[in-house]
Amino acid sequence: MIVNGIKLTSKQKEFCDRLVETKNPSLAAEEAYDIGSRGGRGNVDKTVSTARTIASINLDKPNIRQYLESISGNAANRIEQLSVTAKNESVRLKANQDILDRAGYKAAESLDITSRGEKIDLIEQKVALILTGKNDEDVQEREDSESGEGVVQG
């Protein structure tokens, strides 16, 4: 079959479609080539290995790469259009976040930096410091004095 001017087998097209849908090459290969339906439960490792091999081989094929590139360009254009024209504000926000993520401007995530497992958003903490006119050293000095560290007692 010829899709977008690119020659693909039906299974190759199915693999590409599943890959776009799942974003997981091994799972796409497993579904497109019906790998998991053979052999029963005892062959899970073999199924995973076979799926990985097929996915790797497929992703090295020029026609599959060309097809994926052709459909990914369309997706990028749709995301860009949604970022401006979507009626729903949350859709526009998500599209813009996706564009920024892909451009390398992903927002910082909360990090677990305490012994009790509390989550602290480092960006919010930094903003609070800026708004209060304090800097990191002021906060550290206050924490040290509260905990008794750095204080020489006689």
KESE-26627 format. One record per residue: residue number from 0; x negated, y, z of N, C-alpha, C, O in turn. Coordinates in Angstrom, 2 decimals. Layout:
+-----+---------+---------+---------+---------+---------+---------+---------+---------+---------+---------+---------+---------+
|   n |     n.x |     n.y |     n.z |    ca.x |    ca.y |    ca.z |     c.x |     c.y |     c.z |     o.x |     o.y |     o.z |
+-----+---------+---------+---------+---------+---------+---------+---------+---------+---------+---------+---------+---------+
| NUM |       X |       Y |       Z |       X |       Y |       Z |       X |       Y |       Z |       X |       Y |       Z |
...
+-----+---------+---------+---------+---------+---------+---------+---------+---------+---------+---------+---------+---------+
end
This chain:
+-----+---------+---------+---------+---------+---------+---------+---------+---------+---------+---------+---------+---------+
|   n |     n.x |     n.y |     n.z |    ca.x |    ca.y |    ca.z |     c.x |     c.y |     c.z |     o.x |     o.y |     o.z |
+-----+---------+---------+---------+---------+---------+---------+---------+---------+---------+---------+---------+---------+
|   0 |   -0.84 |   -1.18 |    0.00 |    0.00 |    0.00 |    0.00 |   -0.89 |    1.24 |    0.00 |   -2.02 |    1.22 |    0.48 |
|   1 |   -0.36 |    2.31 |   -0.55 |   -1.09 |    3.58 |   -0.59 |   -0.30 |    4.61 |    0.21 |    0.87 |    4.89 |   -0.08 |
|   2 |   -0.96 |    5.17 |    1.23 |   -0.32 |    6.15 |    2.11 |   -1.19 |    7.40 |    2.11 |   -2.39 |    7.33 |    2.39 |
|   3 |   -0.58 |    8.53 |    1.79 |   -1.32 |    9.80 |    1.70 |   -2.53 |    9.67 |    0.77 |   -3.57 |   10.28 |    1.01 |
|   4 |   -2.38 |    8.88 |   -0.28 |   -3.46 |    8.68 |   -1.24 |   -4.56 |    7.75 |   -0.76 |   -5.62 |    7.69 |   -1.37 |
|   5 |   -4.32 |    7.03 |    0.34 |   -5.33 |    6.15 |    0.93 |   -4.81 |    4.73 |    0.92 |   -3.69 |    4.47 |    1.36 |
|   6 |   -5.63 |    3.80 |    0.42 |   -5.23 |    2.41 |    0.34 |   -5.40 |    1.73 |    1.70 |   -6.50 |    1.69 |    2.26 |
|   7 |   -4.29 |    1.20 |    2.23 |   -4.28 |    0.49 |    3.51 |   -3.45 |   -0.77 |    3.38 |   -2.50 |   -0.83 |    2.60 |
|   8 |   -3.81 |   -1.78 |    4.16 |   -2.93 |   -2.94 |    4.27 |   -1.81 |   -2.57 |    5.24 |   -1.91 |   -1.57 |    5.95 |
|   9 |   -0.77 |   -3.36 |    5.27 |    0.34 |   -3.07 |    6.19 |   -0.13 |   -3.15 |    7.64 |    0.32 |   -2.38 |    8.49 |
|  10 |   -1.04 |   -4.08 |    7.94 |   -1.54 |   -4.21 |    9.31 |   -2.46 |   -3.04 |    9.67 |   -2.45 |   -2.58 |   10.81 |
|  11 |   -3.23 |   -2.56 |    8.72 |   -4.08 |   -1.40 |    8.98 |   -3.22 |   -0.17 |    9.27 |   -3.53 |    0.61 |   10.18 |
|  12 |   -2.16 |    0.01 |    8.51 |   -1.27 |    1.15 |    8.76 |   -0.60 |    1.00 |   10.12 |   -0.49 |    1.97 |   10.87 |
|  13 |   -0.17 |   -0.21 |   10.43 |    0.45 |   -0.47 |   11.73 |   -0.55 |   -0.17 |   12.85 |   -0.20 |    0.42 |   13.87 |
|  14 |   -1.80 |   -0.59 |   12.66 |   -2.86 |   -0.30 |   13.65 |   -2.99 |    1.21 |   13.85 |   -3.03 |    1.69 |   14.98 |
|  15 |   -3.05 |    1.96 |   12.76 |   -3.18 |    3.42 |   12.85 |   -1.98 |    4.05 |   13.56 |   -2.14 |    4.92 |   14.41 |
|  16 |   -0.80 |    3.60 |   13.19 |    0.41 |    4.13 |   13.82 |    0.43 |    3.84 |   15.32 |    0.77 |    4.71 |   16.12 |
|  17 |    0.06 |    2.62 |   15.68 |    0.01 |    2.24 |   17.10 |   -1.08 |    3.02 |   17.84 |   -0.91 |    3.39 |   19.00 |
|  18 |   -2.20 |    3.25 |   17.16 |   -3.29 |    4.00 |   17.77 |   -2.87 |    5.43 |   18.09 |   -3.16 |    5.95 |   19.16 |
|  19 |   -2.18 |    6.05 |   17.16 |   -1.70 |    7.42 |   17.38 |   -0.69 |    7.42 |   18.54 |   -0.69 |    8.34 |   19.36 |
|  20 |    0.13 |    6.41 |   18.59 |    1.16 |    6.32 |   19.63 |    0.58 |    6.03 |   21.00 |    0.95 |    6.67 |   21.99 |
|  21 |   -0.34 |    5.06 |   21.08 |   -0.84 |    4.61 |   22.38 |   -2.15 |    5.25 |   22.80 |   -2.47 |    5.28 |   23.99 |
|  22 |   -2.92 |    5.76 |   21.85 |   -4.25 |    6.32 |   22.10 |   -5.20 |    5.28 |   22.68 |   -6.18 |    5.62 |   23.34 |
|  23 |   -4.92 |    4.01 |   22.43 |   -5.73 |    2.91 |   22.95 |   -6.03 |    1.95 |   21.80 |   -5.15 |    1.20 |   21.39 |
|  24 |   -7.26 |    1.97 |   21.27 |   -7.57 |    1.13 |   20.10 |   -7.33 |   -0.36 |   20.32 |   -6.82 |   -1.05 |   19.44 |
|  25 |   -7.71 |   -0.87 |   21.49 |   -7.52 |   -2.31 |   21.75 |   -6.05 |   -2.68 |   21.78 |   -5.65 |   -3.69 |   21.20 |
|  26 |   -5.25 |   -1.87 |   22.44 |   -3.82 |   -2.14 |   22.51 |   -3.19 |   -2.01 |   21.12 |   -2.31 |   -2.79 |   20.76 |
|  27 |   -3.64 |   -1.03 |   20.35 |   -3.13 |   -0.86 |   18.99 |   -3.43 |   -2.09 |   18.15 |   -2.58 |   -2.56 |   17.39 |
|  28 |   -4.64 |   -2.62 |   18.27 |   -5.01 |   -3.82 |   17.51 |   -4.20 |   -5.02 |   17.99 |   -3.72 |   -5.81 |   17.17 |
|  29 |   -4.04 |   -5.14 |   19.29 |   -3.28 |   -6.27 |   19.85 |   -1.84 |   -6.26 |   19.33 |   -1.30 |   -7.31 |   18.97 |
|  30 |   -1.23 |   -5.09 |   19.29 |    0.16 |   -4.99 |   18.84 |    0.28 |   -5.14 |   17.32 |    1.17 |   -5.82 |   16.83 |
|  31 |   -0.62 |   -4.50 |   16.59 |   -0.53 |   -4.53 |   15.12 |   -0.84 |   -5.90 |   14.55 |   -0.25 |   -6.31 |   13.54 |
|  32 |   -1.74 |   -6.62 |   15.18 |   -2.16 |   -7.92 |   14.66 |   -1.57 |   -9.09 |   15.45 |   -1.98 |  -10.23 |   15.27 |
|  33 |   -0.61 |   -8.82 |   16.33 |    0.07 |   -9.85 |   17.12 |   -0.90 |  -10.76 |   17.85 |   -0.72 |  -11.97 |   17.87 |
|  34 |   -1.92 |  -10.19 |   18.45 |   -2.95 |  -11.00 |   19.11 |   -2.43 |  -11.58 |   20.41 |   -2.69 |  -12.75 |   20.70 |
|  35 |   -1.73 |  -10.81 |   21.20 |   -1.27 |  -11.27 |   22.51 |   -0.22 |  -12.36 |   22.45 |    0.00 |  -13.04 |   23.45 |
|  36 |    0.43 |  -12.54 |   21.30 |    1.51 |  -13.52 |   21.22 |    1.00 |  -14.94 |   21.03 |    1.79 |  -15.89 |   21.08 |
|  37 |   -0.29 |  -15.09 |   20.82 |   -0.85 |  -16.43 |   20.62 |   -1.57 |  -16.89 |   21.88 |   -2.17 |  -16.08 |   22.59 |
|  38 |   -1.51 |  -18.15 |   22.16 |   -2.39 |  -18.74 |   23.16 |   -1.92 |  -18.74 |   24.59 |   -2.51 |  -19.45 |   25.40 |
|  39 |   -0.92 |  -18.02 |   24.95 |   -0.42 |  -18.06 |   26.32 |   -1.27 |  -17.28 |   27.30 |   -2.12 |  -16.49 |   26.91 |
|  40 |   -1.01 |  -17.52 |   28.60 |   -1.63 |  -16.73 |   29.67 |   -3.10 |  -17.04 |   29.89 |   -3.84 |  -16.17 |   30.37 |
|  41 |   -3.55 |  -18.21 |   29.55 |   -4.93 |  -18.60 |   29.84 |   -5.96 |  -17.92 |   28.96 |   -7.15 |  -17.99 |   29.25 |
|  42 |   -5.53 |  -17.27 |   27.91 |   -6.47 |  -16.68 |   26.96 |   -6.50 |  -15.16 |   27.02 |   -6.72 |  -14.51 |   26.00 |
|  43 |   -6.30 |  -14.59 |   28.19 |   -6.26 |  -13.13 |   28.31 |   -7.60 |  -12.52 |   27.93 |   -7.65 |  -11.54 |   27.19 |
|  44 |   -8.70 |  -13.09 |   28.43 |  -10.03 |  -12.56 |   28.10 |  -10.30 |  -12.64 |   26.61 |  -10.87 |  -11.72 |   26.02 |
|  45 |   -9.90 |  -13.74 |   26.00 |  -10.10 |  -13.91 |   24.57 |   -9.25 |  -12.91 |   23.78 |   -9.70 |  -12.37 |   22.77 |
|  46 |   -8.04 |  -12.67 |   24.25 |   -7.16 |  -11.70 |   23.60 |   -7.76 |  -10.31 |   23.64 |   -7.79 |   -9.60 |   22.63 |
|  47 |   -8.25 |   -9.91 |   24.81 |   -8.85 |   -8.59 |   24.97 |  -10.09 |   -8.47 |   24.09 |  -10.29 |   -7.45 |   23.42 |
|  48 |  -10.91 |   -9.49 |   24.09 |  -12.13 |   -9.48 |   23.28 |  -11.81 |   -9.39 |   21.79 |  -12.44 |   -8.64 |   21.05 |
|  49 |  -10.83 |  -10.16 |   21.36 |  -10.43 |  -10.14 |   19.95 |   -9.87 |   -8.78 |   19.56 |  -10.19 |   -8.25 |   18.50 |
|  50 |   -9.03 |   -8.22 |   20.42 |   -8.44 |   -6.91 |   20.14 |   -9.52 |   -5.84 |   20.05 |   -9.48 |   -4.99 |   19.17 |
|  51 |  -10.49 |   -5.89 |   20.96 |  -11.58 |   -4.91 |   20.92 |  -12.39 |   -5.04 |   19.63 |  -12.77 |   -4.04 |   19.02 |
|  52 |  -12.65 |   -6.27 |   19.23 |  -13.43 |   -6.51 |   18.02 |  -12.69 |   -5.97 |   16.79 |  -13.28 |   -5.28 |   15.96 |
|  53 |  -11.41 |   -6.29 |   16.69 |  -10.63 |   -5.82 |   15.54 |  -10.55 |   -4.29 |   15.55 |  -10.69 |   -3.66 |   14.50 |
|  54 |  -10.34 |   -3.71 |   16.72 |  -10.27 |   -2.24 |   16.82 |  -11.58 |   -1.61 |   16.37 |  -11.59 |   -0.63 |   15.62 |
|  55 |  -12.68 |   -2.17 |   16.82 |  -14.00 |   -1.64 |   16.45 |  -14.24 |   -1.75 |   14.95 |  -14.71 |   -0.80 |   14.32 |
|  56 |  -13.92 |   -2.90 |   14.39 |  -14.09 |   -3.09 |   12.95 |  -13.21 |   -2.12 |   12.17 |  -13.66 |   -1.49 |   11.21 |
|  57 |  -11.96 |   -2.00 |   12.60 |  -11.04 |   -1.09 |   11.90 |  -11.51 |    0.36 |   11.96 |  -11.44 |    1.08 |   10.97 |
|  58 |  -11.98 |    0.78 |   13.12 |  -12.39 |    2.18 |   13.26 |  -13.67 |    2.50 |   12.48 |  -14.00 |    3.66 |   12.27 |
|  59 |  -14.38 |    1.47 |   12.06 |  -15.56 |    1.67 |   11.22 |  -15.22 |    1.72 |    9.73 |  -16.06 |    2.11 |    8.92 |
|  60 |  -14.01 |    1.33 |    9.37 |  -13.62 |    1.29 |    7.95 |  -13.31 |    2.71 |    7.46 |  -12.53 |    3.42 |    8.08 |
|  61 |  -13.93 |    3.11 |    6.34 |  -13.74 |    4.47 |    5.84 |  -12.28 |    4.81 |    5.52 |  -11.84 |    5.93 |    5.77 |
|  62 |  -11.53 |    3.85 |    4.97 |  -10.15 |    4.16 |    4.62 |   -9.29 |    4.41 |    5.87 |   -8.41 |    5.27 |    5.85 |
|  63 |   -9.55 |    3.68 |    6.93 |   -8.79 |    3.88 |    8.17 |   -9.18 |    5.20 |    8.81 |   -8.31 |    5.94 |    9.28 |
|  64 |  -10.46 |    5.51 |    8.83 |  -10.91 |    6.79 |    9.39 |  -10.31 |    7.96 |    8.60 |   -9.87 |    8.95 |    9.17 |
|  65 |  -10.30 |    7.82 |    7.28 |   -9.75 |    8.87 |    6.42 |   -8.26 |    9.06 |    6.70 |   -7.77 |   10.19 |    6.77 |
|  66 |   -7.54 |    7.95 |    6.84 |   -6.11 |    8.05 |    7.12 |   -5.86 |    8.70 |    8.48 |   -4.99 |    9.56 |    8.61 |
|  67 |   -6.62 |    8.28 |    9.49 |   -6.45 |    8.87 |   10.82 |   -6.76 |   10.37 |   10.81 |   -6.07 |   11.16 |   11.46 |
|  68 |   -7.79 |   10.75 |   10.08 |   -8.11 |   12.18 |    9.96 |   -7.00 |   12.94 |    9.26 |   -6.68 |   14.07 |    9.64 |
|  69 |   -6.40 |   12.33 |    8.24 |   -5.34 |   13.02 |    7.51 |   -4.10 |   13.23 |    8.38 |   -3.46 |   14.27 |    8.30 |
|  70 |   -3.78 |   12.25 |    9.21 |   -2.59 |   12.43 |   10.05 |   -2.90 |   13.24 |   11.30 |   -1.99 |   13.86 |   11.86 |
|  71 |   -4.15 |   13.27 |   11.74 |   -4.47 |   14.08 |   12.92 |   -4.42 |   15.56 |   12.59 |   -4.07 |   16.37 |   13.45 |
|  72 |   -4.76 |   15.93 |   11.37 |   -4.66 |   17.33 |   10.96 |   -3.22 |   17.81 |   11.02 |   -2.95 |   18.94 |   11.44 |
|  73 |   -2.30 |   16.95 |   10.61 |   -0.88 |   17.30 |   10.69 |   -0.46 |   17.49 |   12.14 |    0.31 |   18.40 |   12.45 |
|  74 |   -0.95 |   16.63 |   13.01 |   -0.59 |   16.72 |   14.42 |   -1.10 |   18.03 |   15.02 |   -0.39 |   18.70 |   15.78 |
|  75 |   -2.33 |   18.40 |   14.68 |   -2.89 |   19.65 |   15.20 |   -2.08 |   20.84 |   14.72 |   -1.84 |   21.78 |   15.47 |
|  76 |   -1.65 |   20.80 |   13.47 |   -0.82 |   21.89 |   12.95 |    0.52 |   21.96 |   13.67 |    1.01 |   23.05 |   13.96 |
|  77 |    1.10 |   20.80 |   13.96 |    2.38 |   20.78 |   14.68 |    2.23 |   21.34 |   16.09 |    3.09 |   22.08 |   16.57 |
|  78 |    1.14 |   20.98 |   16.75 |    0.90 |   21.50 |   18.10 |    0.74 |   23.01 |   18.07 |    1.27 |   23.72 |   18.92 |
|  79 |    0.00 |   23.50 |   17.08 |   -0.20 |   24.94 |   16.96 |    1.14 |   25.65 |   16.71 |    1.40 |   26.70 |   17.29 |
|  80 |    1.97 |   25.07 |   15.85 |    3.29 |   25.66 |   15.59 |    4.14 |   25.67 |   16.85 |    4.80 |   26.67 |   17.16 |
|  81 |    4.13 |   24.56 |   17.58 |    4.92 |   24.48 |   18.81 |    4.46 |   25.52 |   19.84 |    5.28 |   26.06 |   20.58 |
|  82 |    3.17 |   25.79 |   19.88 |    2.65 |   26.73 |   20.87 |    3.21 |   28.13 |   20.67 |    3.21 |   28.95 |   21.59 |
|  83 |    3.69 |   28.41 |   19.46 |    4.20 |   29.75 |   19.16 |    5.72 |   29.76 |   18.99 |    6.39 |   30.68 |   19.46 |
|  84 |    6.26 |   28.74 |   18.33 |    7.65 |   28.81 |   17.90 |    8.64 |   27.98 |   18.72 |    9.84 |   28.10 |   18.51 |
|  85 |    8.16 |   27.15 |   19.63 |    9.09 |   26.31 |   20.39 |   10.04 |   27.18 |   21.21 |    9.63 |   28.18 |   21.80 |
|  86 |   11.30 |   26.79 |   21.24 |   12.30 |   27.55 |   22.00 |   12.15 |   27.33 |   23.49 |   12.41 |   28.23 |   24.29 |
|  87 |   11.73 |   26.15 |   23.87 |   11.58 |   25.81 |   25.28 |   10.21 |   26.29 |   25.77 |    9.18 |   25.97 |   25.19 |
|  88 |   10.22 |   27.06 |   26.84 |    8.98 |   27.63 |   27.36 |    8.00 |   26.55 |   27.83 |    6.79 |   26.70 |   27.66 |
|  89 |    8.51 |   25.48 |   28.42 |    7.61 |   24.42 |   28.89 |    6.94 |   23.70 |   27.72 |    5.81 |   23.24 |   27.85 |
|  90 |    7.62 |   23.60 |   26.59 |    7.01 |   22.99 |   25.40 |    5.89 |   23.89 |   24.88 |    4.82 |   23.40 |   24.53 |
|  91 |    6.14 |   25.19 |   24.85 |    5.09 |   26.13 |   24.41 |    3.89 |   26.05 |   25.35 |    2.74 |   26.04 |   24.90 |
|  92 |    4.16 |   26.01 |   26.66 |    3.08 |   25.93 |   27.65 |    2.27 |   24.65 |   27.45 |    1.04 |   24.70 |   27.42 |
|  93 |    2.94 |   23.52 |   27.31 |    2.25 |   22.24 |   27.14 |    1.42 |   22.24 |   25.85 |    0.30 |   21.73 |   25.84 |
|  94 |    1.96 |   22.80 |   24.78 |    1.22 |   22.86 |   23.51 |   -0.03 |   23.73 |   23.67 |   -1.10 |   23.36 |   23.17 |
|  95 |    0.10 |   24.86 |   24.34 |   -1.06 |   25.72 |   24.56 |   -2.09 |   25.06 |   25.47 |   -3.30 |   25.19 |   25.24 |
|  96 |   -1.63 |   24.35 |   26.49 |   -2.55 |   23.61 |   27.36 |   -3.30 |   22.55 |   26.56 |   -4.50 |   22.36 |   26.75 |
|  97 |   -2.59 |   21.87 |   25.68 |   -3.21 |   20.84 |   24.85 |   -4.29 |   21.44 |   23.94 |   -5.36 |   20.86 |   23.78 |
|  98 |   -3.99 |   22.58 |   23.36 |   -4.97 |   23.25 |   22.50 |   -6.21 |   23.64 |   23.31 |   -7.33 |   23.42 |   22.87 |
|  99 |   -6.00 |   24.21 |   24.48 |   -7.13 |   24.60 |   25.33 |   -7.93 |   23.39 |   25.80 |   -9.16 |   23.44 |   25.83 |
| 100 |   -7.24 |   22.31 |   26.16 |   -7.93 |   21.09 |   26.57 |   -8.84 |   20.58 |   25.46 |   -9.99 |   20.22 |   25.69 |
| 101 |   -8.31 |   20.56 |   24.25 |   -9.08 |   20.06 |   23.11 |  -10.25 |   20.97 |   22.76 |  -11.24 |   20.52 |   22.19 |
| 102 |  -10.12 |   22.25 |   23.11 |  -11.20 |   23.21 |   22.83 |  -12.24 |   23.22 |   23.94 |  -13.23 |   23.95 |   23.86 |
| 103 |  -12.02 |   22.42 |   24.98 |  -13.00 |   22.34 |   26.06 |  -12.72 |   23.27 |   27.22 |  -13.59 |   23.46 |   28.07 |
| 104 |  -11.53 |   23.84 |   27.28 |  -11.18 |   24.75 |   28.36 |  -10.18 |   24.12 |   29.31 |   -9.21 |   24.76 |   29.73 |
| 105 |  -10.39 |   22.88 |   29.65 |   -9.48 |   22.17 |   30.55 |   -9.57 |   22.78 |   31.94 |  -10.67 |   23.07 |   32.43 |
| 106 |   -8.43 |   22.96 |   32.57 |   -8.39 |   23.54 |   33.90 |   -9.06 |   22.61 |   34.91 |   -8.99 |   21.39 |   34.78 |
| 107 |   -9.70 |   23.20 |   35.89 |  -10.34 |   22.40 |   36.94 |   -9.26 |   21.68 |   37.74 |   -8.17 |   22.21 |   37.96 |
| 108 |   -9.59 |   20.49 |   38.18 |   -8.65 |   19.72 |   38.96 |   -9.02 |   19.80 |   40.43 |  -10.14 |   20.18 |   40.79 |
| 109 |   -8.07 |   19.46 |   41.28 |   -8.34 |   19.44 |   42.71 |   -9.35 |   18.35 |   43.01 |   -9.32 |   17.27 |   42.40 |
| 110 |  -10.23 |   18.62 |   43.94 |  -11.24 |   17.65 |   44.32 |  -11.07 |   17.29 |   45.79 |  -10.70 |   18.14 |   46.60 |
| 111 |  -11.35 |   16.05 |   46.12 |  -11.30 |   15.61 |   47.51 |  -12.65 |   15.94 |   48.13 |  -13.64 |   15.26 |   47.88 |
| 112 |  -12.68 |   16.99 |   48.94 |  -13.96 |   17.40 |   49.51 |  -13.96 |   17.40 |   51.03 |  -14.87 |   17.93 |   51.65 |
| 113 |  -12.95 |   16.81 |   51.63 |  -12.90 |   16.76 |   53.08 |  -12.94 |   15.32 |   53.55 |  -12.66 |   14.39 |   52.79 |
| 114 |  -13.30 |   15.14 |   54.80 |  -13.40 |   13.79 |   55.34 |  -12.04 |   13.16 |   55.57 |  -11.93 |   11.93 |   55.65 |
| 115 |  -11.00 |   13.97 |   55.67 |   -9.66 |   13.42 |   55.92 |   -8.89 |   13.18 |   54.63 |   -7.75 |   12.73 |   54.68 |
| 116 |   -9.49 |   13.45 |   53.50 |   -8.83 |   13.19 |   52.23 |   -7.88 |   14.28 |   51.79 |   -7.05 |   14.06 |   50.90 |
| 117 |   -7.97 |   15.47 |   52.40 |   -7.11 |   16.57 |   51.99 |   -7.58 |   17.10 |   50.65 |   -8.78 |   17.17 |   50.38 |
| 118 |   -6.64 |   17.47 |   49.82 |   -6.99 |   18.02 |   48.52 |   -7.08 |   19.54 |   48.63 |   -6.20 |   20.18 |   49.20 |
| 119 |   -8.13 |   20.08 |   48.09 |   -8.31 |   21.53 |   48.11 |   -8.56 |   21.97 |   46.68 |   -9.48 |   21.48 |   46.02 |
| 120 |   -7.76 |   22.88 |   46.22 |   -7.94 |   23.39 |   44.87 |   -9.03 |   24.45 |   44.92 |   -8.85 |   25.52 |   45.49 |
| 121 |  -10.16 |   24.13 |   44.30 |  -11.32 |   25.01 |   44.38 |  -11.08 |   26.35 |   43.70 |  -11.61 |   27.37 |   44.15 |
| 122 |  -10.30 |   26.37 |   42.65 |  -10.03 |   27.63 |   41.97 |   -9.20 |   28.54 |   42.87 |   -9.50 |   29.73 |   43.00 |
| 123 |   -8.16 |   27.99 |   43.49 |   -7.33 |   28.80 |   44.39 |   -8.16 |   29.32 |   45.55 |   -7.98 |   30.46 |   45.99 |
| 124 |   -9.07 |   28.51 |   46.05 |   -9.92 |   28.92 |   47.16 |  -10.82 |   30.08 |   46.72 |  -11.00 |   31.04 |   47.46 |
| 125 |  -11.38 |   29.98 |   45.53 |  -12.25 |   31.03 |   45.01 |  -11.47 |   32.33 |   44.80 |  -11.96 |   33.42 |   45.11 |
| 126 |  -10.26 |   32.21 |   44.26 |   -9.42 |   33.39 |   44.04 |   -9.10 |   34.05 |   45.38 |   -9.14 |   35.28 |   45.49 |
| 127 |   -8.80 |   33.25 |   46.38 |   -8.51 |   33.81 |   47.70 |   -9.71 |   34.56 |   48.26 |   -9.56 |   35.62 |   48.87 |
| 128 |  -10.90 |   34.03 |   48.04 |  -12.11 |   34.72 |   48.50 |  -12.28 |   36.05 |   47.80 |  -12.64 |   37.05 |   48.42 |
| 129 |  -12.03 |   36.06 |   46.50 |  -12.18 |   37.30 |   45.73 |  -11.16 |   38.33 |   46.19 |  -11.49 |   39.50 |   46.37 |
| 130 |   -9.92 |   37.89 |   46.37 |   -8.86 |   38.82 |   46.77 |   -9.08 |   39.40 |   48.16 |   -8.70 |   40.54 |   48.42 |
| 131 |   -9.68 |   38.63 |   49.04 |   -9.91 |   39.12 |   50.39 |  -11.23 |   39.87 |   50.51 |  -11.55 |   40.42 |   51.56 |
| 132 |  -12.01 |   39.89 |   49.43 |  -13.28 |   40.60 |   49.44 |  -14.38 |   39.85 |   50.16 |  -15.43 |   40.43 |   50.46 |
| 133 |  -14.17 |   38.59 |   50.43 |  -15.19 |   37.79 |   51.11 |  -15.97 |   37.01 |   50.07 |  -15.55 |   36.87 |   48.92 |
| 134 |  -17.11 |   36.50 |   50.48 |  -17.86 |   35.62 |   49.60 |  -18.08 |   34.29 |   50.30 |  -17.70 |   34.12 |   51.46 |
| 135 |  -18.68 |   33.36 |   49.61 |  -18.87 |   32.01 |   50.16 |  -19.71 |   32.02 |   51.43 |  -19.47 |   31.21 |   52.33 |
| 136 |  -20.69 |   32.93 |   51.53 |  -21.54 |   32.98 |   52.71 |  -20.75 |   33.41 |   53.95 |  -20.97 |   32.88 |   55.04 |
| 137 |  -19.83 |   34.38 |   53.77 |  -18.99 |   34.82 |   54.89 |  -18.18 |   33.66 |   55.44 |  -18.07 |   33.48 |   56.66 |
| 138 |  -17.61 |   32.89 |   54.54 |  -16.78 |   31.75 |   54.95 |  -17.64 |   30.71 |   55.66 |  -17.23 |   30.17 |   56.68 |
| 139 |  -18.83 |   30.44 |   55.13 |  -19.71 |   29.43 |   55.73 |  -20.15 |   29.88 |   57.12 |  -20.19 |   29.06 |   58.04 |
| 140 |  -20.49 |   31.17 |   57.28 |  -20.89 |   31.68 |   58.60 |  -19.77 |   31.52 |   59.60 |  -20.01 |   31.12 |   60.75 |
| 141 |  -18.53 |   31.83 |   59.18 |  -17.39 |   31.71 |   60.08 |  -17.17 |   30.25 |   60.47 |  -16.91 |   29.95 |   61.64 |
| 142 |  -17.27 |   29.34 |   59.49 |  -17.08 |   27.92 |   59.79 |  -18.17 |   27.41 |   60.72 |  -17.89 |   26.62 |   61.62 |
| 143 |  -19.41 |   27.86 |   60.51 |  -20.51 |   27.43 |   61.37 |  -20.31 |   27.91 |   62.80 |  -20.56 |   27.17 |   63.75 |
| 144 |  -19.87 |   29.16 |   62.95 |  -19.68 |   29.69 |   64.30 |  -18.51 |   29.00 |   65.01 |  -18.55 |   28.82 |   66.22 |
| 145 |  -17.48 |   28.62 |   64.25 |  -16.34 |   27.93 |   64.85 |  -16.70 |   26.52 |   65.27 |  -16.20 |   26.01 |   66.28 |
| 146 |  -17.59 |   25.87 |   64.51 |  -17.95 |   24.49 |   64.83 |  -19.11 |   24.41 |   65.81 |  -19.41 |   23.33 |   66.33 |
| 147 |  -19.76 |   25.54 |   66.06 |  -20.89 |   25.54 |   66.99 |  -22.21 |   25.24 |   66.32 |  -23.24 |   25.20 |   67.00 |
| 148 |  -22.21 |   25.02 |   65.02 |  -23.46 |   24.76 |   64.31 |  -24.23 |   26.06 |   64.16 |  -23.63 |   27.12 |   63.99 |
| 149 |  -25.52 |   25.97 |   64.22 |  -26.36 |   27.13 |   64.01 |  -26.39 |   28.06 |   65.21 |  -27.08 |   29.08 |   65.19 |
| 150 |  -25.66 |   27.74 |   66.26 |  -25.63 |   28.57 |   67.46 |  -26.50 |   27.90 |   68.51 |  -26.29 |   26.74 |   68.87 |
| 151 |  -27.47 |   28.64 |   68.99 |  -28.38 |   28.09 |   70.00 |  -27.78 |   28.40 |   71.36 |  -27.56 |   29.55 |   71.72 |
| 152 |  -27.53 |   27.34 |   72.11 |  -26.96 |   27.53 |   73.44 |  -28.00 |   27.16 |   74.48 |  -28.72 |   26.18 |   74.31 |
| 153 |  -28.08 |   27.94 |   75.53 |  -29.11 |   27.73 |   76.53 |  -28.71 |   26.94 |   77.71 |  -29.52 |   26.71 |   78.61 |
+-----+---------+---------+---------+---------+---------+---------+---------+---------+---------+---------+---------+---------+
end
